[in-house]
Amino acid sequence: MSNNKYFFAVDLGATSGRTIIGRINGDKFDLEEVTRYPNNLIVQGGHYYWDIFALYFEIIKGLKEVARRGLEITSIGIDTWGVDFVFIGEDNAILRNPRAYRDPITFEAMDDYLKNVISKKDVYDVTGIQLMNFNSIFQLYAMRKEDNSAFNHAKKILFVPDALSWMLTGKEVCEYTIASTSQLLDPRTKQLDERLLASMGLKRSMFGKMVMPGTQIGVLTEEVQELTGLGAVPVIAVAGHDTGSAVAAVPAKNEQFAYLSSGTWSLMGIETKDAIINDLSYERNFTNEGGVEGTTRFLKNICGMWLYERCRLEWPEEVRKLSHPELQGSAMQVEAFRSIINPDDKLFAAPTSMIGAIQQYCRETNQPVPETPAEICRCIFDSLALRYKQVFQWLKEFAPFKLEVLHVIGGGSLNKYLNQFTANATGAVVLAGPQEGTAIGNIMLQAKAAGEVSDIWDMRRIIANSLELVRYEPTDEAEWDKAYEKYLKITTNK
């Protein structure tokens, strides 16, 4: 590909978004951030919403900038967080801003649905998806019960990346990886399950045509072309779920790897040819999400850096002014394993005060209560690494191959302390990078659609050629094994 042709990636997270351009030069690629912007959660009337029009505006703004710079865009791809969706009315207009997955209406909906509609085991047997209260199925159920006007008048339901692609092209699709997060999809048939839809009064026709990553959705509408100054640029359905794009960017040499997508959420898993749905995966609440080229991302959601991020917001200004390495370095001076929590305890889902929740957990489990930012930070990092050890051990039981290495991708790949702790706890070699895994995967899938790369292993080869990964070897394993016994005792008895 000539090096003046670019792929345009929209990478949206739950707190911020970016537009990025990337290009491939031989066996390497490069990226450049075009725009960055906040993704603000709107709280109104006791509910949480996303501003879908603000996100659309920012995409248009990024496209205007590449047009201003005279860059030739080969295609556009959009990835976002999972589960959330947009209602489209009979007049082909958005009915209202979409609810956010942290909306409190979902807190009781899952238990209600599983008790009164379809059993927990039956839902899992169909979908293979980790049961979490904010999954799309329970959001939709809660909206139906509250007689939500947007739900009642919806002609179409589009997941967030598909809705943004629709706003650019006018074409309605249901991209496979993002649909798989909904707990409405059967990974065996790779289609939305009619029985689950019917349980909420929904029909398959209300969702777009199922498409796989790498499919062209359409081209920019004449309206968008006029707004941006671009031509009829194709919009590609990449792996619309950001973790799907991130896992596609893991620079692995073969299938014998586990991954940890480390950010607000930590997602640890393996890539398999088929879904793993059995009594043990149900008991341990693992999920089977759609991957690239028909693969399955068999993984578990772990609370992740949400704990640290929320505490940081509460600390005094002089602490918030510290860089991450400075604050985290101070935590390394604190006694190890003094206080341990289960990062996935319900206390930490959406507390008024994260610091207070951590202290409450420690009091309830008769442990020393962390007080200083350093003590709290050390508690979080120790506990995350021990939780990673637990999930990694489970993955070794499920994997149809030997796990040789753990790839850490995403923003957390820069956290040298947690990466070393993860190697120590799991006993595995940790390879950290890339930080920009989601954007890289998005761009590489566009490159595949354009015929510039052949398959996922060709993508991964180019990514590995373009990066220098940081290697962490396990140390102090006996000390971490002893700490793990303490972790199991505390988390099992709580």
N, C-alpha and C positions, 0 to 999 in steps of 0.2 A: 504494500500500500504506500502510495506517495505520502511523505510526511507532512503534507499540508491538508490532509483529510482527517477530520476529527469525528469522534463519537461523543455525544452529549448525554451525560448521566445526571439524573435527578435522584439524589439520595436523601430520603426524609426519615428522620428519627423522631422520637416522641418529645424531644426538647429543642431540636434545631434541624435545619435542612441546608443542603448545599446543591449547587449545580457545578458540574465538573466536566472538563473536556479531556479526552484521552486519545492517544494515537499509538499505533504499532509501527515500529521501525525494525524490520528484520525479525530478530529473535528477542527483542526487548520492547517495552512499552514505556510511556511516560504520561503523567497526569498533571493537570493544572486546575486549581480551584478558580471558578469564575465568580460566583457569588456565595455568600453565606448569610443565613437569616434565622431568627428565632421561630420556633413553632409553639405558639402560645396556647396554653390550655385556657379555655374560657369557662368561668364558673358563673352560672346564672340560673336562678330559680331552683337551686338545690341540685343542679345537674352539671356535668362536665361535657364540654363540646370542643371539637376542632374547628378552626376557621378554614374551610375548604377553599373559599374564594381568595383568602390571603395567600394560601399555598399556590393556587393557580397563578395569582398575580406575580409571585416570586419566580415561577417557572418562565412566565412571559418575560419578566425582567432579565433573566439569565439568557434567554434566546435573543432578546434585543441586543444584549451586550456582544454576543458572538457575531451577530449580524453587523454591528457597528465596527467590529474589528476585522470584518471581511473574511471570517473563517468559513471554510467549507464543511458543513455538517453532513456526515453520511447518514446518521440516524439518531434517534432519541430513545432513551429507556428510562423507566421510572421504577424505583423500589421504595417501599415504606415498611413501617412496622406492620404486624399482623392483626387479624381479627376484626378490625373496625370497617365500617361500610357506610355507603351513602344511599339514600332513598331518592328515586327519580319518579316524578309524577306523570300523569296521563298527558300533560302538556309538554312533556320532554324537558322539564325544569327540575332543578334540585329543590326538594321540599323544605329542607332546613339543614343547618349545619349538622354534621354527624356527631353522634355521641362518642365520647372517649371511653376507652376500655376501663379506666379507673372510676367511671361513674358509679356512685353508691347503689344505684338501682340493681346492680348485678350481685350484690353481696349475699342476698338470700335466694336469688333466682335459681342457682344451680341445685341446691338441696330441694327446693320446691319441685322443680322439673323432674329430678331423679326419683323423688318419692311419689309423685302423682301422675306422671306422664309415661316415661320410659325409664327402666331401671339403669343404674350406673353401669352394671356389667354389660347390658345389652348395647348401650351407647358406645362403650369402649370396644366391644367386639366388632361393631360395624366400622368405627372410625380409627381405632388405634391411637386416639389423641389423648394426651394428658388432660385429666379433668381439672379445669381451672375456671373459677366463677366468671371470668371476663370473656371466655370463648364466645364466638358469634352466636352459637346456638342459644346460650343462656341470655345474652343481650336481647336477642329477638323475642325470646319467651317473655322476658321481663317487660318489653315494650308492648307486647300483645296484652299482657295482663293489666297494664296501666292504661289501656285503650289509647295508646299513643297515636296522635293524628297523622304523623308522617308514615308510620307503619300501616295504618288503615288505608291510606290513599296511594301507597306505592305501586307503581307499575313495574319498576325495575329496582333491583338491589345490586349495587356494584361495590366491590371491595375498594378501599381507598386508592391503591395504584391504578386500578381499572377505571375508577371514576375520573381521576386526573387525565388518564389517557383518552377517555371519552370526551372530556372537555377540550382536548387538543384536536381530536380526529372526528368526533361524532359517532364513533364505532363502539359498540358494547361487546366486551369480552369478559370471560371469567378465567383469569390466569391460574394455572394449576397449583403453583407453590403457595400463592396467597390464599386460594380457596381451601387448601389443606389445613390451614390454621383454624378454620372456622368450627371444627367438629361437626361438619355437615357432609363431609366427603368420605367415600369408601375408597381406601388406597388400592384395593384389589381391582375394582372396576375403573378407578380414576374418574369417577363421576359423583356428583352430589346425590345423596341418598334420598329417594322419594319418600320413604316412611318418616324420616326425621323432618323433612320439610313439611310434610302433611301434618305432623304433630303440632305445628304452629300455624296451620292454615295457609302455608305457602306452596307455590308450584314451581317446578323446575324452569318453566318459561319466564319466571321473574328474574332469572339470572342470565348473564350473557353466555355465549358459546364458549365451551371449555377449550382453552388453547395451552400449548406447552411453551416453555421458555425458548425464545428464538423465533417465535412466530411474528410476522408483521401484522399489526393491528389495522393500520391505515396510514394516511398521510395527513399532515396539518391541514385543517380546514382553510378555506379562503379567508375567513375572518382572522384566524391566527396568523396566516401568512401576511395579511395586511398589518396586523398589530406589531409583528416582529421584524418585518422586512426580509423574511426568509421565503424560500420556495416551498414546494410540496415535499417536505422532508418526511421520510418514513418514521413512524413510531413503532418500536419493537416491544413486544411483551418479553421483557427479561425475566429473571426470577423475581417476581414482584414482591415477594417477602424478602426483606433485607437479609435475613439469615441465610436464605436460599442462595442469594447472590454472594454472600460472604463465604459460604462453604465451597461454592464453585471456584473461589479464588485461593483455596488452601493449596500451597505449593508443595503438595505431596508427590513422592516418587512412585508410590504404588498404593494399593487399597488398604494396606496394613497400618492405618493411622486412626487416632481419635482427634477430635477438634474441640477447642473451647473458644467460642465466640464471646469475647469478654468486653462488656460494656455495662450499661445500666442493668441489663439482664446478662447472666452468664448462661450460655447454652452449650452443654457438653454432650457429644454424641459421636456416632460413627456413620459412615455412608454405606448403605447396603443395596443390593439389587431388589430385594422384596421387603415388604413390611414385616415387622416382628410383632405379632399379636398373639399372646398366650396368657395363661394365668399368672405367670411370674411378671411379665411386663405390665399387666393390669395391677398386680399387687404393688409394684414399685412405681406405678404411675408414670411410665415412659410414654413418649409420643412418637408418632410416625408421620412426619411431614414430607411433602413433596420436594423432590430434588431435581437436578438437571439431568437430562437424558434418561428419564424414567427411573432414576434412583430414588431411594427413600432416605431421608435424614432421620435416623433413629436417635432420639436425644431426650434430654431432660432439662427443663427450665429450672434455673437456680437464681435466687434473688439478685446476686451480683453487686455491682458498684452502686446500685440504688441506695444501699445502706450508707456508704461513705458520702455520696453526693448529698443526701438529705441531711446528714450530720453537719457537713461542711456549711450548709446554708444557715444552720443554727448557731454556729460558733461565733465568738466576737469578731469584730472587724479586723483586729490585729492578727487573728488566726487565719481568717479568710484571705488576708493579703499574702500569706506565705505561699510559695510555690508548692505544687504537689510533691516534688522530691524533698523539699525542706520539711514539710509536715510529716510525710511518710518516713523520712530519715529519723525524725525525733521519736517516732513510734518504735523504731528498731532498738532504741535505748531502754525500752520498757521490758519488764519481765515477760518472757514468752509463756503463753498458755495460762496466764493468770485468770482470765475470764473467757469462756467459750459460749457461743450461741449457735442455735440452728438457724442459718440465714433464711430458711424457708418457713419458719414459724409464722403463723397467721398474725402475730403481733406486729410484724414488720411489713405487712401488705400496704397499708396506707395510714400510718399513725399520725396523730397531730404533732407529736414530737418523736423523731427517730432516736434521739439521745435518750429521751425518757423511756422509750420502748426497750432499748438495749439494757438500760439500768434495771427496768422492771423484770426483764427475763433473768438477769443475773441474781436479783434478789429472790425471785421465785425458785431458783435452782440452788440457793445457798452458796453462791460464789461471791468473791470480792466484786464490788460494784465499781466499774471504771468511771472515773470522774474527769480526768484531763483529756484534751483532744488526743494526745499521744496514746493514752491508755485505751481510749475508744477505738482509735484507728488500728492499734495492734490487735484488739479483740476481733475487729471485723476481718482483718487479713488472715489471722490464725484460723478463724472459724470458716472462712471461705475455702482456704486450702484444705482443711479437714473435710469439708463437705465435698470438695472436688475428689478427694481420695475415695470417699464412699461411693460416689457415682462412677468413678473410673473403675473401681473394682467390680461394680455391677456390669459395666459395659464389657469388661473382659469375659464375664460369664455369658453374655448374649452374643458377642461377636463371633461370626463364622470363620474368623481368621485371627492370627496373633496380632496383638496391638504392640507395635514397636516404638511408636513415638506419639507425643501429644503436641499438636500444633495449636498455638494460641494466636488468635487473630483479633482484629478490632482495636479500639482505643486502649484496652487493657494490656495489649501486647507491649506497651511502653512501660508498664509497671514492673520494674526489675525486682522489687522486693516480693511482690505477690507471685511473679513467675518463678523465682527461686523457691519460694515456699511450696508452690504447686509441684515442682520437680521433687522436692524433698518428701512431700506428703505422698505423692502417687508412686514414687520410685521409678518414674518414667523420664526419659529425656524430653525436655520441653524445647520446642523451636518456636521462637516468638517472631511474628510478622506474617503478613503485612498489617500495618495499622489501618490502611484504607481498603480493607478486604471487600467491603460491600460495594464501593464505587468501582473497584477493579473488576469484581465479578460481573457487575452491570455492564461495564464497557466491553469485557471479553465476550459476553453473550451477544452483544450487538455485533462484535467483530465476527463471531461465528455465523450469525445471520447474514452478514455481508460476504461470507466465504473467505475471510482472512485467516481463520483458524479452523482446524478440522473437527476437533472434539474436545472434551473436557481435559484430556491428558495433554493435548497440544496447548490448551490454555494454561494449564499448570506448569508446563515446561517453560513457556515464555515468562510467566510470573516469577518462577524460580531463577531464571536467568537475569531478571531485572532487579532482584532484591538481595540484600545481605541479611540473612536471618541471624538472630541472636540465640545461641545455644546455652541451655541451662542443664547441668548434670546434677542428679540427686546427691545430697549430702545429709549427714545427721539423721539417717533413716531410723535408727533405733529410738532416738528422741521423739521423732514424729510418730512412730508406731505407738509409743507410750501415750503420747498426747491423743492419739486416735481412740485409744481405749477410754480415756476420760471423756472425749467427745461423745462416744456411743453411750456411755453411762448417763451423761447429762441429758442428751437429746431423746433417749429412749424412755427415761423416767419422767420427763416433763409432761 
